[in-house]
Amino acid sequence: AGRYRMTNDEMKALLKQKSDNKAANMAIIDKHHIPYRQYNINESIIFDTPDGAVCFYLTTNKIQHRGKVYPADANDAIRYVKNIIRSSEVAVKGS
C-alpha cells in the first residue's frame, strides 16, 4: 500500500490556511479581553478557568478540555470558556 505525500503546492496551501486561521482566531479572541497564555510551539492558547485549563489550537480550530478534543472555531472557544466562568460564578453565589 502506497503512502500519500502532499505536493509542495498542497503543503504551501495548508500552511497558508493555518496562518490565516491563526490570524483570524487571534483577532476574535483579543476582542473579548479574556486572559490567556500563548504557546507558539504548538500554536495554541490556554485559558485558565475554574474548571481547569482549556486549550484552543489556533491553526486547527480545536479545543481541548479535561482530556477531550472538540472541533471549535474561536467564537466557539470563547463561548465555551465564558460558560465555564459563568457556571462557576453561579455556583459561588449559590453557596
Secondary structure, 3 states (H helix, E strand, C coil): CCCCCCCHHHHHHHHHHHHHHHHHHHHHHHHCCCCCEEECCCCEEEEEECCEEEEEECCCCEEEECCEEEECCHHHHHHHHHHHHHHHHHHHHHC
